[in-house]
Amino acid sequence: MATQPPAASPDTTPSASVAALPDTLIHEWQPLSNVLLAFGTMTVTPAQVTWSSGQSSPYTLVGTEGGYLLRLESSPSFYDTQNQYIKLIPKADTSGAAPSIEIAFYPGETQLQSDEYIMYGSYFAE
C-alpha cells in the first residue's frame, strides 16, 4: 500500500501568517519623499492599500524576499503609469519597530523580475 502524508500537515502549515502582512505594516503612512507627496497618505489594511489622492487597490502578498511584495489587483495609476506591484521595505529602528518604510513601484512582471522600479520613495509612521 502507498503511504499517505499525514492528514494534519495542511493544518500545521502557517499559511495564514505567510499570506498576511505583519501588523507593523498595517498602518497609515505619511509621505516622506517628494515623489510621493502628490499621492498623500498611504493606508495599508489587511486587504487593501489606499492613497488619500484617490487610488486604491485590493492586494495579494506574493513574496517576502527583500521586503513585502504586493500584487495590486486594480493596477492603480501614478503619474500616468499603471502599477501592478509594490514592494514595502520596512526600516526597523533599534527596538524592532518600523517607523518608516521604503516603497518601490513596478508597472509589471517584466520590470519586477529585473528589479526595475519606476518610482521609489519613503513613508513614515506618525
N, CA, C and O atoms as CSV, one atom per row, in Angstrom:
chain,resi,resn,atom,element,x,y,z
A,1,MET,N,N,0.827,-1.194,0.000
A,1,MET,CA,C,0.000,0.000,0.000
A,1,MET,C,C,0.865,1.249,0.000
A,1,MET,O,O,1.928,1.283,0.620
A,2,ALA,N,N,0.407,2.257,-0.690
A,2,ALA,CA,C,1.137,3.527,-0.728
A,2,ALA,C,C,0.934,4.268,0.589
A,2,ALA,O,O,-0.155,4.275,1.164
A,3,THR,N,N,2.008,4.886,1.041
A,3,THR,CA,C,1.922,5.658,2.279
A,3,THR,C,C,1.380,7.041,1.966
A,3,THR,O,O,1.852,7.712,1.049
A,4,GLN,N,N,0.398,7.455,2.725
A,4,GLN,CA,C,-0.202,8.778,2.535
A,4,GLN,C,C,0.451,9.762,3.497
A,4,GLN,O,O,0.807,9.384,4.614
A,5,PRO,N,N,0.615,11.022,3.084
A,5,PRO,CA,C,1.153,12.012,4.028
A,5,PRO,C,C,0.172,12.213,5.177
A,5,PRO,O,O,-1.032,12.018,5.006
A,6,PRO,N,N,0.672,12.598,6.337
A,6,PRO,CA,C,-0.233,12.794,7.481
A,6,PRO,C,C,-1.314,13.822,7.158
A,6,PRO,O,O,-1.049,14.851,6.537
A,7,ALA,N,N,-2.519,13.524,7.586
A,7,ALA,CA,C,-3.652,14.409,7.316
A,7,ALA,C,C,-3.495,15.756,8.011
A,7,ALA,O,O,-4.091,16.743,7.579
A,8,ALA,N,N,-2.707,15.814,9.075
A,8,ALA,CA,C,-2.557,17.055,9.843
A,8,ALA,C,C,-1.637,18.065,9.154
A,8,ALA,O,O,-1.608,19.229,9.552
A,9,SER,N,N,-0.899,17.655,8.151
A,9,SER,CA,C,0.068,18.558,7.515
A,9,SER,C,C,-0.526,19.887,7.057
A,9,SER,O,O,0.028,20.935,7.390
A,10,PRO,N,N,-1.623,19.889,6.312
A,10,PRO,CA,C,-2.156,21.195,5.890
A,10,PRO,C,C,-2.552,22.081,7.072
A,10,PRO,O,O,-2.415,23.302,7.003
A,11,ASP,N,N,-3.037,21.481,8.143
A,11,ASP,CA,C,-3.474,22.257,9.298
A,11,ASP,C,C,-2.306,22.865,10.064
A,11,ASP,O,O,-2.466,23.906,10.702
A,12,THR,N,N,-1.136,22.236,10.014
A,12,THR,CA,C,0.010,22.745,10.761
A,12,THR,C,C,0.819,23.760,9.961
A,12,THR,O,O,1.703,24.414,10.513
A,13,THR,N,N,0.531,23.898,8.682
A,13,THR,CA,C,1.230,24.881,7.860
A,13,THR,C,C,0.737,26.281,8.213
A,13,THR,O,O,-0.468,26.530,8.212
A,14,PRO,N,N,1.662,27.201,8.516
A,14,PRO,CA,C,1.222,28.556,8.904
A,14,PRO,C,C,0.854,29.404,7.690
A,14,PRO,O,O,1.422,30.475,7.474
A,15,SER,N,N,-0.103,28.916,6.900
A,15,SER,CA,C,-0.455,29.611,5.664
A,15,SER,C,C,-1.020,31.001,5.922
A,15,SER,O,O,-0.794,31.911,5.125
A,16,ALA,N,N,-1.743,31.181,7.008
A,16,ALA,CA,C,-2.319,32.495,7.296
A,16,ALA,C,C,-1.227,33.527,7.527
A,16,ALA,O,O,-1.344,34.662,7.064
A,17,SER,N,N,-0.168,33.154,8.233
A,17,SER,CA,C,0.889,34.123,8.508
A,17,SER,C,C,1.723,34.404,7.263
A,17,SER,O,O,2.254,35.505,7.118
A,18,VAL,N,N,1.849,33.440,6.370
A,18,VAL,CA,C,2.601,33.646,5.141
A,18,VAL,C,C,1.831,34.571,4.201
A,18,VAL,O,O,2.435,35.350,3.465
A,19,ALA,N,N,0.509,34.488,4.222
A,19,ALA,CA,C,-0.316,35.235,3.285
A,19,ALA,C,C,-0.738,36.604,3.805
A,19,ALA,O,O,-1.552,37.273,3.169
A,20,ALA,N,N,-0.206,37.033,4.942
A,20,ALA,CA,C,-0.628,38.306,5.518
A,20,ALA,C,C,0.585,39.179,5.839
A,20,ALA,O,O,1.667,38.681,6.147
A,21,LEU,N,N,0.375,40.481,5.758
A,21,LEU,CA,C,1.425,41.421,6.153
A,21,LEU,C,C,1.551,41.434,7.672
A,21,LEU,O,O,0.569,41.187,8.371
A,22,PRO,N,N,2.743,41.717,8.194
A,22,PRO,CA,C,2.872,41.857,9.649
A,22,PRO,C,C,2.098,43.081,10.140
A,22,PRO,O,O,1.912,44.052,9.406
A,23,ASP,N,N,1.656,43.013,11.388
A,23,ASP,CA,C,0.876,44.113,11.973
A,23,ASP,C,C,1.603,45.447,11.910
A,23,ASP,O,O,0.965,46.497,11.835
A,24,THR,N,N,2.938,45.418,11.938
A,24,THR,CA,C,3.704,46.672,11.914
A,24,THR,C,C,3.516,47.439,10.612
A,24,THR,O,O,3.776,48.642,10.570
A,25,LEU,N,N,3.070,46.771,9.546
A,25,LEU,CA,C,2.850,47.450,8.262
A,25,LEU,C,C,1.393,47.861,8.062
A,25,LEU,O,O,1.094,48.678,7.191
A,26,ILE,N,N,0.491,47.304,8.860
A,26,ILE,CA,C,-0.926,47.666,8.781
A,26,ILE,C,C,-1.062,48.993,9.513
A,26,ILE,O,O,-1.195,49.042,10.736
A,27,HIS,N,N,-1.026,50.066,8.733
A,27,HIS,CA,C,-0.840,51.379,9.342
A,27,HIS,C,C,-1.215,52.467,8.343
A,27,HIS,O,O,-1.414,52.199,7.158
A,28,GLU,N,N,-1.309,53.691,8.839
A,28,GLU,CA,C,-1.420,54.864,7.971
A,28,GLU,C,C,-0.029,55.477,7.883
A,28,GLU,O,O,0.584,55.785,8.906
A,29,TRP,N,N,0.466,55.654,6.670
A,29,TRP,CA,C,1.834,56.120,6.433
A,29,TRP,C,C,1.812,57.494,5.776
A,29,TRP,O,O,1.030,57.738,4.857
A,30,GLN,N,N,2.664,58.380,6.247
A,30,GLN,CA,C,2.783,59.736,5.704
A,30,GLN,C,C,3.936,59.777,4.700
A,30,GLN,O,O,4.985,59.184,4.951
A,31,PRO,N,N,3.761,60.465,3.570
A,31,PRO,CA,C,4.847,60.530,2.582
A,31,PRO,C,C,6.039,61.310,3.124
A,31,PRO,O,O,5.882,62.375,3.722
A,32,LEU,N,N,7.214,60.771,2.909
A,32,LEU,CA,C,8.459,61.412,3.314
A,32,LEU,C,C,9.215,61.917,2.086
A,32,LEU,O,O,9.927,62.918,2.159
A,33,SER,N,N,9.060,61.227,0.968
A,33,SER,CA,C,9.750,61.588,-0.272
A,33,SER,C,C,8.893,62.524,-1.112
A,33,SER,O,O,7.673,62.376,-1.170
A,34,ASN,N,N,9.535,63.484,-1.760
A,34,ASN,CA,C,8.816,64.434,-2.614
A,34,ASN,C,C,7.999,63.739,-3.696
A,34,ASN,O,O,6.894,64.177,-4.015
A,35,VAL,N,N,8.533,62.661,-4.262
A,35,VAL,CA,C,7.854,61.970,-5.357
A,35,VAL,C,C,6.504,61.394,-4.902
A,35,VAL,O,O,5.617,61.174,-5.727
A,36,LEU,N,N,6.346,61.149,-3.597
A,36,LEU,CA,C,5.115,60.556,-3.074
A,36,LEU,C,C,4.124,61.578,-2.529
A,36,LEU,O,O,2.979,61.230,-2.241
A,37,LEU,N,N,4.546,62.835,-2.383
A,37,LEU,CA,C,3.675,63.860,-1.794
A,37,LEU,C,C,2.364,64.022,-2.552
A,37,LEU,O,O,1.322,64.260,-1.941
A,38,ALA,N,N,2.404,63.895,-3.872
A,38,ALA,CA,C,1.203,64.073,-4.693
A,38,ALA,C,C,0.130,63.032,-4.385
A,38,ALA,O,O,-1.049,63.269,-4.647
A,39,PHE,N,N,0.516,61.896,-3.837
A,39,PHE,CA,C,-0.438,60.819,-3.568
A,39,PHE,C,C,-0.922,60.831,-2.128
A,39,PHE,O,O,-1.866,60.117,-1.788
A,40,GLY,N,N,-0.286,61.635,-1.273
A,40,GLY,CA,C,-0.731,61.786,0.105
A,40,GLY,C,C,-0.484,60.558,0.956
A,40,GLY,O,O,0.382,59.730,0.673
A,41,THR,N,N,-1.273,60.474,1.999
A,41,THR,CA,C,-1.172,59.390,2.968
A,41,THR,C,C,-1.474,58.048,2.308
A,41,THR,O,O,-2.381,57.943,1.482
A,42,MET,N,N,-0.707,57.024,2.678
A,42,MET,CA,C,-0.963,55.662,2.218
A,42,MET,C,C,-1.457,54.863,3.419
A,42,MET,O,O,-0.780,54.787,4.445
A,43,THR,N,N,-2.632,54.275,3.287
A,43,THR,CA,C,-3.190,53.456,4.357
A,43,THR,C,C,-3.171,51.999,3.916
A,43,THR,O,O,-3.736,51.641,2.883
A,44,VAL,N,N,-2.509,51.160,4.720
A,44,VAL,CA,C,-2.423,49.731,4.432
A,44,VAL,C,C,-3.315,49.003,5.436
A,44,VAL,O,O,-3.125,49.120,6.647
A,45,THR,N,N,-4.282,48.257,4.926
A,45,THR,CA,C,-5.140,47.416,5.758
A,45,THR,C,C,-4.803,45.960,5.424
A,45,THR,O,O,-4.017,45.711,4.511
A,46,PRO,N,N,-5.380,44.995,6.142
A,46,PRO,CA,C,-5.083,43.592,5.805
A,46,PRO,C,C,-5.516,43.179,4.397
A,46,PRO,O,O,-5.086,42.132,3.914
A,47,ALA,N,N,-6.351,43.971,3.731
A,47,ALA,CA,C,-6.857,43.565,2.415
A,47,ALA,C,C,-6.659,44.586,1.310
A,47,ALA,O,O,-6.843,44.257,0.138
A,48,GLN,N,N,-6.286,45.829,1.650
A,48,GLN,CA,C,-6.279,46.892,0.642
A,48,GLN,C,C,-5.234,47.955,0.964
A,48,GLN,O,O,-4.881,48.176,2.123
A,49,VAL,N,N,-4.748,48.609,-0.097
A,49,VAL,CA,C,-3.884,49.786,0.034
A,49,VAL,C,C,-4.654,50.961,-0.559
A,49,VAL,O,O,-5.207,50.857,-1.653
A,50,THR,N,N,-4.689,52.081,0.169
A,50,THR,CA,C,-5.414,53.265,-0.283
A,50,THR,C,C,-4.537,54.493,-0.112
A,50,THR,O,O,-3.913,54.681,0.932
A,51,TRP,N,N,-4.494,55.328,-1.142
A,51,TRP,CA,C,-3.785,56.597,-1.070
A,51,TRP,C,C,-4.825,57.698,-0.956
A,51,TRP,O,O,-5.899,57.593,-1.547
A,52,SER,N,N,-4.527,58.754,-0.207
A,52,SER,CA,C,-5.514,59.815,0.014
A,52,SER,C,C,-5.816,60.605,-1.257
A,52,SER,O,O,-6.783,61.366,-1.287
A,53,SER,N,N,-5.010,60.442,-2.303
A,53,SER,CA,C,-5.279,61.107,-3.579
A,53,SER,C,C,-6.339,60.375,-4.403
A,53,SER,O,O,-6.721,60.846,-5.474
A,54,GLY,N,N,-6.818,59.224,-3.914
A,54,GLY,CA,C,-7.912,58.536,-4.587
A,54,GLY,C,C,-7.603,57.146,-5.112
A,54,GLY,O,O,-8.531,56.376,-5.358
A,55,GLN,N,N,-6.344,56.794,-5.293
A,55,GLN,CA,C,-6.014,55.456,-5.774
A,55,GLN,C,C,-6.203,54.455,-4.634
A,55,GLN,O,O,-5.897,54.740,-3.476
A,56,SER,N,N,-6.712,53.284,-4.992
A,56,SER,CA,C,-6.817,52.207,-4.014
A,56,SER,C,C,-6.847,50.889,-4.760
A,56,SER,O,O,-7.194,50.825,-5.939
A,57,SER,N,N,-6.476,49.839,-4.045
A,57,SER,CA,C,-6.485,48.529,-4.668
A,57,SER,C,C,-6.463,47.444,-3.606
A,57,SER,O,O,-5.726,47.542,-2.625
A,58,PRO,N,N,-7.276,46.400,-3.802
A,58,PRO,CA,C,-7.054,45.202,-3.006
A,58,PRO,C,C,-5.716,44.611,-3.440
A,58,PRO,O,O,-5.265,44.851,-4.560
A,59,TYR,N,N,-5.087,43.848,-2.569
A,59,TYR,CA,C,-3.777,43.292,-2.910
A,59,TYR,C,C,-3.664,41.848,-2.465
A,59,TYR,O,O,-4.448,41.357,-1.652
A,60,THR,N,N,-2.657,41.180,-3.026
A,60,THR,CA,C,-2.263,39.843,-2.611
A,60,THR,C,C,-0.780,39.895,-2.294
A,60,THR,O,O,0.012,40.387,-3.098
A,61,LEU,N,N,-0.400,39.392,-1.128
A,61,LEU,CA,C,1.013,39.287,-0.778
A,61,LEU,C,C,1.593,38.128,-1.575
A,61,LEU,O,O,1.163,36.985,-1.414
A,62,VAL,N,N,2.577,38.417,-2.444
A,62,VAL,CA,C,3.109,37.380,-3.324
A,62,VAL,C,C,4.565,37.039,-3.048
A,62,VAL,O,O,5.102,36.113,-3.657
A,63,GLY,N,N,5.219,37.767,-2.138
A,63,GLY,CA,C,6.603,37.451,-1.823
A,63,GLY,C,C,7.095,38.233,-0.625
A,63,GLY,O,O,6.566,39.294,-0.292
A,64,THR,N,N,8.130,37.684,0.027
A,64,THR,CA,C,8.683,38.348,1.205
A,64,THR,C,C,10.204,38.465,1.147
A,64,THR,O,O,10.841,38.736,2.165
A,65,GLU,N,N,10.786,38.266,-0.019
A,65,GLU,CA,C,12.236,38.370,-0.151
A,65,GLU,C,C,12.636,39.832,-0.350
A,65,GLU,O,O,12.254,40.457,-1.339
A,66,GLY,N,N,13.405,40.369,0.594
A,66,GLY,CA,C,13.870,41.750,0.494
A,66,GLY,C,C,12.799,42.785,0.769
A,66,GLY,O,O,12.988,43.965,0.473
A,67,GLY,N,N,11.688,42.368,1.324
A,67,GLY,CA,C,10.560,43.252,1.604
A,67,GLY,C,C,9.272,42.483,1.391
A,67,GLY,O,O,9.287,41.261,1.243
A,68,TYR,N,N,8.168,43.193,1.376
A,68,TYR,CA,C,6.860,42.563,1.199
A,68,TYR,C,C,6.306,42.979,-0.154
A,68,TYR,O,O,5.936,44.135,-0.360
A,69,LEU,N,N,6.254,42.018,-1.077
A,69,LEU,CA,C,5.818,42.279,-2.442
A,69,LEU,C,C,4.309,42.081,-2.543
A,69,LEU,O,O,3.784,41.007,-2.251
A,70,LEU,N,N,3.629,43.138,-2.960
A,70,LEU,CA,C,2.176,43.097,-3.098
A,70,LEU,C,C,1.794,43.214,-4.569
A,70,LEU,O,O,2.288,44.089,-5.280
A,71,ARG,N,N,0.906,42.319,-5.021
A,71,ARG,CA,C,0.321,42.458,-6.358
A,71,ARG,C,C,-0.966,43.253,-6.179
A,71,ARG,O,O,-1.883,42.817,-5.483
A,72,LEU,N,N,-1.029,44.416,-6.808
A,72,LEU,CA,C,-2.198,45.289,-6.705
A,72,LEU,C,C,-3.221,44.850,-7.743
A,72,LEU,O,O,-2.972,44.938,-8.946
A,73,GLU,N,N,-4.367,44.377,-7.278
A,73,GLU,CA,C,-5.358,43.772,-8.166
A,73,GLU,C,C,-5.921,44.754,-9.187
A,73,GLU,O,O,-6.259,44.349,-10.300
A,74,SER,N,N,-6.031,46.048,-8.835
A,74,SER,CA,C,-6.619,47.010,-9.774
A,74,SER,C,C,-5.571,47.839,-10.518
A,74,SER,O,O,-5.935,48.746,-11.266
A,75,SER,N,N,-4.278,47.550,-10.333
A,75,SER,CA,C,-3.184,48.264,-11.010
A,75,SER,C,C,-3.406,49.777,-11.029
A,75,SER,O,O,-3.589,50.359,-12.098
A,76,PRO,N,N,-3.393,50.426,-9.850
A,76,PRO,CA,C,-3.641,51.873,-9.808
A,76,PRO,C,C,-2.592,52.658,-10.590
A,76,PRO,O,O,-1.453,52.216,-10.746
A,77,SER,N,N,-2.992,53.821,-11.075
A,77,SER,CA,C,-2.127,54.654,-11.905
A,77,SER,C,C,-1.498,55.778,-11.082
A,77,SER,O,O,-2.189,56.495,-10.357
A,78,PHE,N,N,-0.180,55.919,-11.205
A,78,PHE,CA,C,0.573,57.003,-10.583
A,78,PHE,C,C,1.394,57.670,-11.676
A,78,PHE,O,O,2.117,56.997,-12.409
A,79,TYR,N,N,1.286,58.981,-11.788
A,79,TYR,CA,C,1.967,59.718,-12.858
A,79,TYR,C,C,1.716,59.069,-14.217
A,79,TYR,O,O,2.639,58.881,-15.010
A,80,ASP,N,N,0.454,58.733,-14.472
A,80,ASP,CA,C,0.008,58.160,-15.750
A,80,ASP,C,C,0.605,56.795,-16.073
A,80,ASP,O,O,0.611,56.390,-17.235
A,81,THR,N,N,1.101,56.086,-15.080
A,81,THR,CA,C,1.621,54.738,-15.295
A,81,THR,C,C,0.921,53.785,-14.336
A,81,THR,O,O,0.921,53.998,-13.123
A,82,GLN,N,N,0.325,52.735,-14.887
A,82,GLN,CA,C,-0.307,51.740,-14.026
A,82,GLN,C,C,0.770,50.911,-13.342
A,82,GLN,O,O,1.792,50.580,-13.942
A,83,ASN,N,N,0.528,50.583,-12.085
A,83,ASN,CA,C,1.484,49.801,-11.306
A,83,ASN,C,C,0.808,48.544,-10.790
A,83,ASN,O,O,-0.162,48.600,-10.033
A,84,GLN,N,N,1.344,47.407,-11.218
A,84,GLN,CA,C,0.773,46.124,-10.835
A,84,GLN,C,C,1.361,45.621,-9.517
A,84,GLN,O,O,0.731,44.823,-8.823
A,85,TYR,N,N,2.566,46.084,-9.168
A,85,TYR,CA,C,3.239,45.609,-7.954
A,85,TYR,C,C,3.831,46.766,-7.173
A,85,TYR,O,O,4.273,47.761,-7.748
A,86,ILE,N,N,3.834,46.622,-5.837
A,86,ILE,CA,C,4.631,47.491,-4.978
A,86,ILE,C,C,5.374,46.593,-3.995
A,86,ILE,O,O,4.893,45.526,-3.615
A,87,LYS,N,N,6.546,47.047,-3.597
A,87,LYS,CA,C,7.301,46.336,-2.570
A,87,LYS,C,C,7.465,47.268,-1.384
A,87,LYS,O,O,7.978,48.379,-1.523
A,88,LEU,N,N,7.026,46.810,-0.208
A,88,LEU,CA,C,7.173,47.555,1.036
A,88,LEU,C,C,8.404,47.028,1.757
A,88,LEU,O,O,8.510,45.833,2.032
A,89,ILE,N,N,9.336,47.930,2.061
A,89,ILE,CA,C,10.598,47.546,2.692
A,89,ILE,C,C,10.684,48.257,4.039
A,89,ILE,O,O,11.055,49.429,4.093
A,90,PRO,N,N,10.342,47.555,5.139
A,90,PRO,CA,C,10.360,48.204,6.455
A,90,PRO,C,C,11.773,48.590,6.865
A,90,PRO,O,O,12.729,47.858,6.610
A,91,LYS,N,N,11.891,49.742,7.501
A,91,LYS,CA,C,13.162,50.213,8.048
A,91,LYS,C,C,13.024,50.225,9.567
A,91,LYS,O,O,12.516,51.187,10.144
A,92,ALA,N,N,13.478,49.151,10.208
A,92,ALA,CA,C,13.305,48.985,11.649
A,92,ALA,C,C,14.290,49.847,12.429
A,92,ALA,O,O,15.411,50.094,11.986
A,93,ASP,N,N,13.849,50.297,13.594
A,93,ASP,CA,C,14.750,51.009,14.499
A,93,ASP,C,C,15.343,50.000,15.487
A,93,ASP,O,O,15.135,48.796,15.339
A,94,THR,N,N,16.069,50.478,16.477
A,94,THR,CA,C,16.751,49.575,17.407
A,94,THR,C,C,15.783,48.738,18.240
A,94,THR,O,O,16.166,47.681,18.743
A,95,SER,N,N,14.547,49.185,18.395
A,95,SER,CA,C,13.564,48.416,19.169
A,95,SER,C,C,12.857,47.366,18.305
A,95,SER,O,O,12.070,46.570,18.818
A,96,GLY,N,N,13.132,47.361,17.011
A,96,GLY,CA,C,12.481,46.412,16.113
A,96,GLY,C,C,11.215,46.953,15.482
A,96,GLY,O,O,10.629,46.308,14.611
A,97,ALA,N,N,10.780,48.144,15.916
A,97,ALA,CA,C,9.600,48.770,15.310
A,97,ALA,C,C,9.979,49.300,13.925
A,97,ALA,O,O,11.156,49.521,13.639
A,98,ALA,N,N,8.991,49.496,13.086
A,98,ALA,CA,C,9.238,50.015,11.735
A,98,ALA,C,C,8.645,51.416,11.632
A,98,ALA,O,O,7.509,51.568,11.182
A,99,PRO,N,N,9.401,52.456,12.044
A,99,PRO,CA,C,8.860,53.814,11.984
A,99,PRO,C,C,8.799,54.373,10.567
A,99,PRO,O,O,8.145,55.387,10.327
A,100,SER,N,N,9.480,53.714,9.625
A,100,SER,CA,C,9.413,54.156,8.237
A,100,SER,C,C,9.516,52.943,7.313
A,100,SER,O,O,10.001,51.878,7.693
A,101,ILE,N,N,9.040,53.147,6.089
A,101,ILE,CA,C,9.150,52.110,5.065
A,101,ILE,C,C,9.589,52.764,3.770
A,101,ILE,O,O,9.266,53.919,3.492
A,102,GLU,N,N,10.324,52.006,2.992
A,102,GLU,CA,C,10.622,52.402,1.624
A,102,GLU,C,C,9.661,51.620,0.741
A,102,GLU,O,O,9.248,50.512,1.085
A,103,ILE,N,N,9.313,52.198,-0.387
A,103,ILE,CA,C,8.357,51.557,-1.281
A,103,ILE,C,C,8.848,51.691,-2.718
A,103,ILE,O,O,9.256,52.767,-3.155
A,104,ALA,N,N,8.800,50.583,-3.435
A,104,ALA,CA,C,9.170,50.560,-4.851
A,104,ALA,C,C,7.921,50.203,-5.652
A,104,ALA,O,O,7.161,49.312,-5.272
A,105,PHE,N,N,7.718,50.905,-6.759
A,105,PHE,CA,C,6.558,50.696,-7.633
A,105,PHE,C,C,7.032,50.039,-8.931
A,105,PHE,O,O,8.000,50.489,-9.545
A,106,TYR,N,N,6.345,48.977,-9.340
A,106,TYR,CA,C,6.689,48.247,-10.564
A,106,TYR,C,C,5.461,48.176,-11.469
A,106,TYR,O,O,4.394,47.753,-11.022
A,107,PRO,N,N,5.594,48.587,-12.747
A,107,PRO,CA,C,4.440,48.542,-13.642
A,107,PRO,C,C,3.998,47.125,-14.004
A,107,PRO,O,O,2.818,46.907,-14.280
A,108,GLY,N,N,4.914,46.160,-14.009
A,108,GLY,CA,C,4.529,44.808,-14.405
A,108,GLY,C,C,5.564,43.774,-14.025
A,108,GLY,O,O,6.584,44.072,-13.404
A,109,GLU,N,N,5.267,42.544,-14.419
A,109,GLU,CA,C,6.095,41.379,-14.090
A,109,GLU,C,C,7.519,41.503,-14.646
A,109,GLU,O,O,8.482,41.154,-13.963
A,110,THR,N,N,7.655,41.999,-15.879
A,110,THR,CA,C,8.975,42.111,-16.505
A,110,THR,C,C,9.889,43.022,-15.700
A,110,THR,O,O,11.039,42.671,-15.435
A,111,GLN,N,N,9.385,44.192,-15.308
A,111,GLN,CA,C,10.184,45.142,-14.533
A,111,GLN,C,C,10.478,44.586,-13.139
A,111,GLN,O,O,11.551,44.820,-12.583
A,112,LEU,N,N,9.526,43.856,-12.587
A,112,LEU,CA,C,9.716,43.262,-11.269
A,112,LEU,C,C,10.850,42.244,-11.296
A,112,LEU,O,O,11.703,42.238,-10.408
A,113,GLN,N,N,10.862,41.388,-12.305
A,113,GLN,CA,C,11.883,40.342,-12.391
A,113,GLN,C,C,13.291,40.922,-12.473
A,113,GLN,O,O,14.236,40.327,-11.956
A,114,SER,N,N,13.437,42.075,-13.117
A,114,SER,CA,C,14.759,42.698,-13.242
A,114,SER,C,C,14.961,43.819,-12.219
A,114,SER,O,O,15.942,44.559,-12.297
A,115,ASP,N,N,14.038,43.949,-11.262
A,115,ASP,CA,C,14.077,44.964,-10.203
A,115,ASP,C,C,14.216,46.373,-10.777
A,115,ASP,O,O,14.966,47.196,-10.252
A,116,GLU,N,N,13.486,46.638,-11.858
A,116,GLU,CA,C,13.478,47.961,-12.486
A,116,GLU,C,C,12.229,48.708,-12.044
A,116,GLU,O,O,11.231,48.759,-12.763
A,117,TYR,N,N,12.303,49.289,-10.842
A,117,TYR,CA,C,11.146,50.034,-10.341
A,117,TYR,C,C,11.021,51.347,-11.085
A,117,TYR,O,O,12.011,51.916,-11.545
A,118,ILE,N,N,9.781,51.822,-11.198
A,118,ILE,CA,C,9.513,53.056,-11.922
A,118,ILE,C,C,9.488,54.247,-10.971
A,118,ILE,O,O,9.664,55.391,-11.389
A,119,MET,N,N,9.267,53.965,-9.680
A,119,MET,CA,C,9.228,55.025,-8.674
A,119,MET,C,C,9.665,54.406,-7.347
A,119,MET,O,O,9.385,53.240,-7.071
A,120,TYR,N,N,10.354,55.204,-6.533
A,120,TYR,CA,C,10.857,54.714,-5.250
A,120,TYR,C,C,10.806,55.862,-4.257
A,120,TYR,O,O,11.185,56.986,-4.587
A,121,GLY,N,N,10.346,55.593,-3.055
A,121,GLY,CA,C,10.291,56.644,-2.048
A,121,GLY,C,C,10.109,56.077,-0.661
A,121,GLY,O,O,10.168,54.864,-0.455
A,122,SER,N,N,9.884,56.973,0.298
A,122,SER,CA,C,9.744,56.573,1.699
A,122,SER,C,C,8.486,57.167,2.318
A,122,SER,O,O,8.033,58.250,1.948
A,123,TYR,N,N,7.945,56.428,3.262
A,123,TYR,CA,C,6.839,56.872,4.102
A,123,TYR,C,C,7.264,56.721,5.555
A,123,TYR,O,O,8.139,55.915,5.873
A,124,PHE,N,N,6.641,57.501,6.439
A,124,PHE,CA,C,6.912,57.347,7.866
A,124,PHE,C,C,5.597,57.225,8.620
A,124,PHE,O,O,4.552,57.695,8.170
A,125,ALA,N,N,5.676,56.580,9.781
A,125,ALA,CA,C,4.501,56.426,10.640
A,125,ALA,C,C,4.462,57.578,11.621
A,125,ALA,O,O,5.492,57.964,12.175
A,126,GLU,N,N,3.274,58.130,11.840
A,126,GLU,CA,C,3.139,59.219,12.810
A,126,GLU,C,C,2.933,58.667,14.195
A,126,GLU,O,O,2.798,59.430,15.151
